[in-house]
Amino acid sequence: MKKITILLAGLSLFGYCAGDISITNHECNKNKTEKEYCKSKLLAIADLYPDTGNITKVINVYAPKMGYYDFIFTEKIIKEEKFGGNYSDVYGIKKDGKYGVVRKEYNEPYVLTQKNLHAYVLLQDHGGYHKEAVFKDFGNEVYWPEFQYKYCLVDDADKNGIPEFYVSYFGASDGLDAKPFKVITYTYDDHDTMFKSKATALYPAGNDEDVYTIEYDTNSNLLPKAIRKKIKWILDDHNKTFEE
């Protein structure tokens, strides 16, 4: 495959207008207006994706070369388990010299949520939508994927007026295996066909031999330098935040 030529014009993480492309971010839990807007988008895609869950973020994109896009993120909660919020007995030698309960320790509450994640790149078309790309990842009892919304964004790293779409998520899981932070990038190739690439940062989770590493799939190596640089920035910034 020959090196692809791709899309978009430089953006902040929270929305902007640069050159001919305009981008607007909608955070669905921000306020009542945003909630109503996201609810309207859910109704709009209900026939296309009836089992999608709740919309959590929408990015509107207008690219004169391509049209109007909605980049939609959804979560469907499958199961929630609540732990903690109670006290456990701590045993030891009491003041009277006998063995028994010496104090109680509070167990901080936490919730394990199993959810299914979806993201849709939808091009508006005569009052409806044309599906450009669909992302899916499903959680279970020992795997809990979470969107990293700061890094779910649209950009035009190579400034050619055509957008690329970034889906970023972390895969927490049970056990000592390394935990992945993945950046899925949807772009267009030189035949105007959607092109998917994946970069994965692996975080050590307990195995002594594990170290932080980054892996790129074959398609990532076909991306223009500016797109690869944007992906690396996402990985590095996430790593910096994760370590803090």
N, C-alpha and C positions, 0 to 999 in steps of 0.2 A: 504494500500500500504506500502510495506516495504521501509525503508530508502534507497534512491538511492545512487549509487556511481557515481561520475562525473569526470570532465575533466580539464585540461591544465597546463602550466608552467609559473610562474611569469613574468609580463610585466610592462613596463613603459606605460604612457599614449600615447606615440608617436611612438612606434614600437621598436622591439628588437629581439634578438635571445637568447633563454634560454633553456639549455638542448637540447633535440631533436626537439623542436618546434621553428619555425621561423615565425615572424610576421612583415609585412611591411604595413605601413599606407600610403594611397594616398589621399591627400587633393586636390579635383578637381579644386579649384579656386586659387591654389597656384602659378602656372606658366603655360606656354604653354605646356611643356612636360606632366605635370599632367593632363591638360585639354584634351590633345590628348589621353592619356591613358584611362581616364574615358569615353571618347567618344567611344573608341574601345570596352569597356565593355558594354556600352549601346547597341551597335550594336549586341554584342554577346547574349544579353538577350532579344532582341526586339521581337523575335518570342514567347518566353515564356511569356513575360509580355509587350504586345504592348502599354498599356496605363499607363506606369509607371512614366513618367516625366523625369526630368534630374537627372543624378547621381551626388551626392554631395560629397561622400566619399566612398572609397573602402579599405578594409583591406584584404590583402593576408595572408593566413595562411598555413603553411605546417606542418602537424603532421604525422610523420611516421606511427603511429598506425592507422590513419584514412584516410590520403590522403591530397590533396590540396583543400583549400576552398577559395571562394571569399565571403566576407561579404560586401554587397552592400547597400548603403543608397540612396534613391531618394526622390525628392520633385517635385510635380506638382502644379504649381500655377493656381488656379481657378479664382481668382479675386483680384485686388489691388485697394484700395481706398486711395487717398492722401488727407491729411488734413493740415491746417496751412499754413505757409509760407506767411501770410498776416498780416494785422494790424486791431485791433479792437479799437473802440472809448471807452474811459473811461470818464464817466460823473461825474461832481462835481460842486462846486462853483468856478467860474472863478474870475480873479483878479478884474473884474468890479462889482463883487457881484452877478452876474446873474448865473443861473444854465445852464450848457451846457458842451460841450466837453472840458476837461482840458488837455488831452494828448492822445496819441495813443500807444498801447502796441503791441509788435510783438508776433505773435503766432508761436511758433517753429513748423516746418514741421514734420510730421510723416506719416507713411504708415501702414495701416492695410492690411495684406496679408492673404487671404484665400488659404490654400494649403492642398494637400493630401500627407501624408507621407507613405513611404514603406521602409522596410528593408528586405533583403533576405540573408539567409544562404544557399549558394550553394556549393555543393561538385562536383568538376570536375570529369567527368566520360566519358572516351573514346572520348575526343574531344567535349563533351557537358557538361551538368550540371544535377545533381540530386538535386531536391529541398529538403532541410532538414527542413527549417522553413521559414515562411513569416509573417512579421509584417505589419499591416495596421492601420492607424488612419486618419480620414477625418475631415477637418475643415469646418466651415460654417460661417454665418454672425455674430455669437456671440461666436464662439470658434475658437481659433487660435493656434493649436499645433505647437511646434518647437522642432526639435532635439537639444539636448544639446551635441554637438559633442565631447566635451572634455571627456564625460563619455560614448560615444558609442565606445566600445572597446572589445578586446578579451583578455582572461587571462587563466591561469591554476592555480587557487588558491590552489587546493589540490595537485598539482604537480604530477599528474598521467599520464601525456603525452597526454591527450585528451582535446581539447579546449572547453571553454564555451564562449558564445557570449552575450554581453550586449547591449541592446537598451535603451537609456535614452532620455526622452523628457518631455517638460513642456507644460501644457495645459492652456494657458492664455484664459480668457473668460470675457464676459460682466457680470455685476452684482457683488454682494457682496459675492457670494459663494466662499468657499475655493478653491484655485487653485492647481491642482495636479502636482507634479513632479514624474514621474513613471520610474521605472527601470524594464524592462522585461529581464529575463535571460533565454537563451536557453542552455540546457545542454543535456547530454545523460543519460538515466537510465541504470540499469545493464542488460538490454536487447538490448542495442545499439539503443534505440528508443529516438527521440528527446523529451525533457521534458521541459515545459514552466512554469515559476514562475513569480510572479509580486509583487513588493514592491512599495508603494505609500506614498510620503510625501505630506501632505496637508498644504498649506500656507494660513494663514488668509488674507482676502481681504476686511474687513470692518465690518463684524459682530462682535460686542463686545464680544460675548460668544465664538468665535472661537479662538483656540490656535493651534500652530504647532504640528502636530501629524504624526506618521508613522504607516501605516497599511501593514500587510503582508497577502498574500493569503495562502490557505492551503498548496499548493505545496512548498511555501517558507520554511515552517517548516520541510519539508522532505530533504532539502538540507544539505550536509555536513557542518560542522562548518566553514571550511575555505571559502566556497562559501558565506555563510551567512555573514561572516565578511567582505568579499570584497564588497558585496551589501551595507552593513552598512557604509563602508568607502565612497562609492559613494554618498549615501544620506547625510552623515555628511559634506563631502567636498563641495557638492553643496549648502547646507544650509549655510555654512560659507561664500562662495562666494556670495550667494544671499543676505545675510545680509549686506555685504560690499557695 
